[in-house]
Amino acid sequence: MTEALLAVGGLSRSFGGLKAVQDVGLSVKEGSLSALIGPNGAGKTTLFALMSGFLKPDSGTVRFAGQDITGREPHRNALLGMTRTFQIVKPFAAQTVRENIAVGAHLHLRGRREALAHAEGIALRVGLAPQLDKPASDLTVAGRKRLELARALATRPRLLLLDEVLAGLNPQEIAEMMPVVRGIADSGVTVLMIEHVMQAVMHLAEHVWVLAQGQLIAEGSPAQVTSDDKVVEAYLGHGTAARLRKAASGAAE
């Protein structure tokens, strides 16, 4: 059996008395596009930080591409092929879009000219080609989200961890960004996304994990997890699933 590209086992992390992530295990297949969902404060971004090396776990293991990378520094994980984006986008505002993307390219390319040329190809993939020479500070929220994605792609990832790449976008911008994410996965990059936009999760993800209060409470296809009572209650409150079923049966009579 082929080993998963990313395998997390028994991962836990507390901050004082708060158990942010508790005994989480999941396995991401190479070439897949999957999602991690859950209500605000569930521990999703903390889990990404533990996977990618920005935080060290109290216990548990992270294996990537067959190697134990538990607690290994983010830049070493990036060299191995794991890259993440951040929920709060912070471009180098004084630099151009092209120069921002080239920062990611420098992970593998030493020469400035080479890195800038690579940046141009990445910009085409994410729809930023017309804005390559514009200062990053001039980009809209949607443009900055694309730039964050481009900088990550420029590192040549095998696994891309996307932290709410659609947050803050309007419905049209979301609809325009979804094919970009799909295109990245179709190009061979494995994608695991944290996402609150359920339209995107339903259309893009093959497999979904649901985190609530630091614990995994469900996994499966998007259709399976969104019909799971535990998931409904995690998002909408205790007793909601029963009330919805009652309302549905009453409407059917």
Secondary structure as the mmCIF struct_conf table of DSSP 4:
data_model
#
loop_
_struct_conf.conf_type_id
_struct_conf.id
_struct_conf.beg_label_comp_id
_struct_conf.beg_label_asym_id
_struct_conf.beg_label_seq_id
_struct_conf.end_label_comp_id
_struct_conf.end_label_asym_id
_struct_conf.end_label_seq_id
HELX_LH_PP_P HELX_LH_PP_P1 THR A 2 ALA A 4
BEND BEND1 LEU A 5 LEU A 5
STRN STRN1 LEU A 6 PHE A 15
TURN_TY1_P TURN_TY1_P1 GLY A 16 GLY A 17
STRN STRN2 LEU A 18 VAL A 28
TURN_TY1_P TURN_TY1_P2 GLU A 30 GLY A 31
STRN STRN3 LEU A 33 ILE A 37
BEND BEND2 PRO A 39 PRO A 39
TURN_TY1_P TURN_TY1_P3 ASN A 40 GLY A 41
BEND BEND3 ALA A 42 GLY A 43
HELX_RH_AL_P HELX_RH_AL_P1 LYS A 44 SER A 52
TURN_TY1_P TURN_TY1_P4 GLY A 53 GLY A 53
BEND BEND4 PHE A 54 LEU A 55
BEND BEND5 ASP A 58 ASP A 58
STRN STRN4 SER A 59 PHE A 64
TURN_TY1_P TURN_TY1_P5 ALA A 65 GLY A 66
STRN STRN5 GLN A 67 ASP A 68
TURN_TY1_P TURN_TY1_P6 THR A 70 GLY A 71
HELX_RH_AL_P HELX_RH_AL_P2 PRO A 74 LEU A 80
TURN_TY1_P TURN_TY1_P7 GLY A 81 GLY A 81
STRN STRN6 MET A 82 ARG A 84
BEND BEND6 GLN A 87 ILE A 88
TURN_TY1_P TURN_TY1_P8 ALA A 93 ALA A 94
BEND BEND7 GLN A 95 GLN A 95
STRN STRN7 THR A 96 THR A 96
HELX_RH_AL_P HELX_RH_AL_P3 VAL A 97 ALA A 105
TURN_TY1_P TURN_TY1_P9 HIS A 106 HIS A 108
BEND BEND8 GLY A 111 GLY A 111
HELX_RH_AL_P HELX_RH_AL_P4 ARG A 112 VAL A 126
TURN_TY1_P TURN_TY1_P10 GLY A 127 GLY A 127
HELX_RH_3T_P HELX_RH_3T_P1 ALA A 129 GLN A 131
TURN_TY1_P TURN_TY1_P11 LEU A 132 ASP A 133
BEND BEND9 LYS A 134 LYS A 134
STRN STRN8 PRO A 135 PRO A 135
HELX_RH_3T_P HELX_RH_3T_P2 ALA A 136 ASP A 138
HELX_RH_AL_P HELX_RH_AL_P5 VAL A 141 LEU A 153
TURN_TY1_P TURN_TY1_P12 ALA A 154 THR A 155
BEND BEND10 ARG A 158 ARG A 158
STRN STRN9 LEU A 159 ASP A 163
BEND BEND11 GLU A 164 GLU A 164
TURN_TY1_P TURN_TY1_P13 VAL A 165 GLY A 168
HELX_RH_AL_P HELX_RH_AL_P6 PRO A 171 ASP A 186
TURN_TY1_P TURN_TY1_P14 SER A 187 GLY A 188
STRN STRN10 THR A 190 ILE A 194
HELX_RH_AL_P HELX_RH_AL_P7 MET A 198 LEU A 204
BEND BEND12 GLU A 206 GLU A 206
STRN STRN11 HIS A 207 ALA A 212
TURN_TY1_P TURN_TY1_P15 GLN A 213 GLY A 214
STRN STRN12 GLN A 215 GLY A 220
HELX_RH_AL_P HELX_RH_AL_P8 PRO A 222 THR A 226
TURN_TY1_P TURN_TY1_P16 SER A 227 SER A 227
HELX_RH_AL_P HELX_RH_AL_P9 ASP A 229 LEU A 236
TURN_TY1_P TURN_TY1_P17 HIS A 238 GLY A 239
HELX_RH_AL_P HELX_RH_AL_P10 THR A 240 ALA A 252
#
